[in-house]
Amino acid sequence: MTSPDHRYLLDNARVEAGERFTWLAELFDGVTRGHVDRLGARTGWRCWEVGAGGPSIPEALATAVGPTGHVLATDINPAWLDPHADYEVLRHDIVADPAPQPGTFDLVHARLVLVHVPDRAQALATMVAALRPGGWLLIEDADTELQPLACLDEVGPAQQRANRLRRAVRELMTRRGADLRFGRTLPRALRAVGLVDVSASGFFPVGGLACDRLEAATVRLVRAELLAAGLADDAELDAHLAAIEAGELDLTLAPLISAWGRRPG
Ligand SMILES: C[S@@+](CC[C@H](N)C(=O)[O-])C[C@H]1O[C@@H](n2cnc3c(N)ncnc32)[C@H](O)[C@@H]1O
């Protein structure tokens, strides 16, 4: 029997991954920065950005903590991070590697990372181990099953095709070990690892350029896998990309669930 393929599906080595980070930042950085502000990030804080992807959140954290603070940005593939910026960059696997600088961080944040990671419990334990007593963990993850549609308004064949292809991408993610119901479990998961003052909220965008561009980059990124798995054919992928380009789909995403809790002490 062959072992399951749990490699990260949306590989950072591809140019489309960089495009995705641009549009994820456009869609979600305002939400993330709002939570980080409310948790009290300020001058002198030590922050760890896990699975950072692109540079926008590490840059925002570095601005918030100033020269007396410290921001560590890690990823299994940190290719899109700037090693010369005001944050430290480290190649780090949140499942396989131990917490860097354990017990020292005021804030540990991961957005859209754990949903892709097969051993989510281990990843959470590593992040908690990095917190100082009283430090905050902020986890943000999609709950794709909560709102699985690409088009809420399934008014014609283009919208139906978009929803069919979204199901196909979700199927690929599931085969790679993603948990598409993970977002809703976050408050419980944070309490289970011993955090206190746990709260959560959700957000999802409907329509607009950033949703369109993110969808086009994602479809191009996984196109070969969709074809190889027999989950889509060239004609429908081309038609979908043309419909996105025409701006007629009002695409949406799964809700982003943001949950936070504090290490006691
Ligand atoms: C969907 S992207 C999200 C990027 C960024 N956090 C954001 O919200 O824009 C997921 C990121 O997690 C990283 N990643 C996946 N598995 C990982 C692991 N085991 N350890 C660390 N990073 C991982 C990927 O390389 C990718 O950069």
The ligand as an SDF file (V2000), in Angstrom:
LIG
                    3D

 27 29  0  0  0  0  0  0  0  0999 V2000
   -2.0840   29.2700    1.9780 C   0  0  0  0  0  0  0  0  0  0  0  0
   -0.4560   29.7930    2.3270 S   0  0  0  0  0  0  0  0  0  0  0  0
   -0.7690   31.1100    3.4810 C   0  0  0  0  0  0  0  0  0  0  0  0
    0.3590   32.0790    3.5500 C   0  0  0  0  0  0  0  0  0  0  0  0
    0.1500   33.2500    4.5270 C   0  0  0  0  0  0  0  0  0  0  0  0
    0.1460   32.7780    5.9020 N   0  0  0  0  0  0  0  0  0  0  0  0
   -1.0920   34.0230    4.2100 C   0  0  0  0  0  0  0  0  0  0  0  0
   -2.0760   33.8880    4.9370 O   0  0  0  0  0  0  0  0  0  0  0  0
   -1.0820   34.7540    3.2090 O   0  0  0  0  0  0  0  0  0  0  0  0
    0.2070   28.5200    3.3800 C   0  0  0  0  0  0  0  0  0  0  0  0
    1.6700   28.7210    3.7390 C   0  0  0  0  0  0  0  0  0  0  0  0
    2.0080   27.7330    4.7300 O   0  0  0  0  0  0  0  0  0  0  0  0
    3.2620   27.1740    4.3910 C   0  0  0  0  0  0  0  0  0  0  0  0
    3.3290   25.8210    4.9550 N   0  0  0  0  0  0  0  0  0  0  0  0
    2.6870   24.7080    4.5390 C   0  0  0  0  0  0  0  0  0  0  0  0
    3.0130   23.6590    5.3150 N   0  0  0  0  0  0  0  0  0  0  0  0
    3.8950   24.1290    6.2540 C   0  0  0  0  0  0  0  0  0  0  0  0
    4.6200   23.5280    7.3330 C   0  0  0  0  0  0  0  0  0  0  0  0
    4.4920   22.2240    7.5920 N   0  0  0  0  0  0  0  0  0  0  0  0
    5.4300   24.3000    8.0970 N   0  0  0  0  0  0  0  0  0  0  0  0
    5.5660   25.6290    7.8130 C   0  0  0  0  0  0  0  0  0  0  0  0
    4.9240   26.2520    6.7960 N   0  0  0  0  0  0  0  0  0  0  0  0
    4.0930   25.5180    6.0270 C   0  0  0  0  0  0  0  0  0  0  0  0
    3.2910   27.1850    2.8680 C   0  0  0  0  0  0  0  0  0  0  0  0
    4.6040   27.0810    2.3500 O   0  0  0  0  0  0  0  0  0  0  0  0
    2.6170   28.5310    2.5760 C   0  0  0  0  0  0  0  0  0  0  0  0
    3.5410   29.5870    2.5310 O   0  0  0  0  0  0  0  0  0  0  0  0
  1  2  1  0
  2  3  1  0
  2 10  1  0
  3  4  1  0
  4  5  1  0
  5  6  1  0
  5  7  1  0
  7  8  2  0
  7  9  1  0
 10 11  1  0
 11 12  1  0
 11 26  1  0
 12 13  1  0
 13 14  1  0
 13 24  1  0
 14 15  1  0
 14 23  1  0
 15 16  2  0
 16 17  1  0
 17 18  1  0
 17 23  2  0
 18 19  1  0
 18 20  2  0
 20 21  1  0
 21 22  2  0
 22 23  1  0
 24 25  1  0
 24 26  1  0
 26 27  1  0
M  CHG  2   2   1   9  -1
M  END
$$$$
